[in-house]
């Protein structure tokens, strides 16, 4: 498949991007150099309330992911044993079930704490 840009143009663009990123880093490190400040990207300041709201939202998402993991564990175990033509063993099934219940409980607890 043909590329839209030749490799030499891609290399030049990557080099320019690297130089711009370096100038941005230098502008942050050296705020007293006036000409570098034109390369400084704007920083979005968020309040403590917004940080807390984002943290709670991320924690709720993590709780939901843990619950989904708890629901998927038994299915993954059974699927993998059937695909490999093995029979599910009782002790492993108990371990998977206990792990699943623990994941679901932990996910509900994390989700409920961050409502």
Long-range contacts (C-beta under 8 A, 24 or more apart in sequence): 56-114, 57-114, 59-110, 59-111, 59-113, 59-114, 60-110, 60-111, 60-114, 60-115, 62-110, 63-106, 63-107, 63-108, 63-109, 63-110, 63-111, 63-112, 63-114, 64-107, 64-111, 65-107, 66-103, 66-104, 66-106, 66-107, 66-110, 67-103, 67-104, 67-107, 67-108, 67-111, 68-107, 69-103, 69-107, 70-99, 70-100, 70-101, 70-102, 70-103, 70-104, 70-105, 70-106, 70-107, 71-100, 71-104, 73-99, 73-100, 73-103, 74-100
